[in-house]
Amino acid sequence: MYYSVVKRANPINKEAIPLYYAQPVWGSEISIRTISNQISKYSTLTPTDIMAVLESFIDMLPMWLKEGHTIRLGNFGILRLTFKSKGKEKEDDVSGNDINHVRTVLRGSSEFKNEFSDLSFEKVATTTA
């Protein structure tokens, strides 16, 4: 995997000396069509069949998550919703109106994480925007 080096100021301590950090350099996005085409090469299904299944699956995810389910995706991991809420002094004062910052979290399984145990890194030139 490629990485570049960037200089960042400390957002908490503005007086601190900026430090250099490695940051990932991502390649191009892979579309659902590309995924479908590649999967079809290893199965008896057509890219159109695979794309229909993937799109239906993606369409169903929000419903299951809204119902409070965690979704186990085989050896990939578990997908779930999480959120933050405002703190209150009394339990009875906490309501749904205090919930904010809802987000999805994917927790990779041990098997999936182990796929990256042999990952190597290569430094590339830093680009300026």
C-alpha positions in Angstrom: 0.0 0.0 0.0 1.2 3.5 -0.8 1.6 6.3 1.6 2.7 9.9 1.6 4.0 12.2 4.3 2.1 15.3 5.4 2.8 18.0 8.0 0.0 18.7 10.4 -0.5 21.2 13.2 -1.8 20.0 16.6 -5.5 21.0 16.6 -5.6 20.9 20.4 -2.3 22.8 21.1 -1.8 25.5 18.5 1.6 26.3 20.0 3.0 22.8 19.5 5.4 22.2 16.7 3.7 20.7 13.6 4.7 17.0 13.1 4.9 14.8 10.0 2.6 11.9 9.6 2.1 9.0 7.1 -1.2 9.1 5.4 -2.6 6.5 2.9 -2.7 7.1 -0.8 -5.7 5.5 -2.2 -6.2 4.4 -5.8 -9.2 5.0 -7.9 -12.7 3.9 -6.7 -13.9 0.5 -7.8 -17.6 0.6 -8.9 -20.3 -2.0 -8.3 -20.2 -2.7 -12.0 -16.5 -3.6 -11.8 -17.1 -5.7 -8.7 -19.9 -7.5 -10.5 -17.8 -8.2 -13.6 -14.9 -9.5 -11.6 -17.1 -11.8 -9.4 -18.8 -13.2 -12.5 -15.4 -14.5 -13.7 -15.3 -16.8 -10.7 -19.0 -18.0 -10.8 -21.7 -19.2 -13.1 -23.6 -15.9 -12.6 -23.7 -13.1 -15.1 -22.4 -9.6 -14.1 -26.1 -8.4 -14.3 -27.2 -11.1 -11.9 -24.5 -10.2 -9.4 -25.2 -6.5 -9.8 -28.9 -7.1 -9.1 -28.0 -9.0 -5.9 -25.5 -6.5 -4.7 -27.8 -3.5 -5.3 -30.7 -5.3 -3.6 -28.5 -6.1 -0.6 -27.3 -2.4 -0.4 -31.0 -1.3 -0.7 -31.9 -3.6 2.3 -29.1 -2.6 4.6 -30.6 0.7 5.9 -33.9 -1.0 6.8 -32.2 -3.7 8.8 -29.9 -1.2 10.5 -32.9 1.1 11.4 -34.5 -1.9 13.0 -31.5 -2.2 15.3 -30.0 -5.3 13.8 -26.3 -5.9 13.5 -25.4 -7.4 10.2 -22.8 -10.2 10.1 -21.2 -10.2 6.7 -19.5 -13.6 6.9 -15.7 -13.3 7.4 -15.9 -9.6 6.4 -17.2 -8.4 9.7 -20.2 -6.8 11.4 -22.0 -3.7 10.3 -24.1 -1.7 12.8 -25.3 1.7 13.6 -23.9 3.8 16.5 -24.6 7.3 17.8 -23.7 9.9 20.3 -26.0 11.5 22.7 -26.1 14.5 25.1 -25.6 13.7 28.7 -28.3 14.4 31.3 -28.2 14.4 35.1 -31.3 12.3 35.4 -32.1 9.1 33.6 -35.7 10.2 32.9 -34.5 13.4 31.2 -32.8 11.4 28.4 -34.9 11.1 25.3 -34.5 10.3 21.6 -34.1 14.1 21.0 -30.7 13.9 22.7 -29.3 11.4 20.1 -27.2 12.8 17.3 -24.3 11.9 15.1 -25.7 8.6 13.8 -23.1 6.7 11.8 -22.4 3.2 10.5 -19.5 1.2 11.8 -18.0 -1.8 10.2 -16.0 -4.0 12.6 -13.8 -6.3 10.5 -13.6 -9.9 11.6 -10.4 -11.5 12.8 -10.2 -13.5 9.6 -10.6 -10.3 7.5 -8.0 -8.4 9.5 -5.5 -11.2 9.2 -5.6 -10.7 5.4 -3.6 -7.6 6.0 -1.0 -9.1 8.3 1.6 -9.2 5.5 0.8 -5.8 4.1 3.9 -3.8 3.1 4.1 0.0 2.7 5.8 2.1 0.0 6.4 5.8 0.3 5.4 8.0 -2.6 6.0 11.6 -3.3 3.8 14.0 -1.4 1.4 15.9 -3.7 0.3 19.4 -2.9 -3.3 20.4 -3.5 
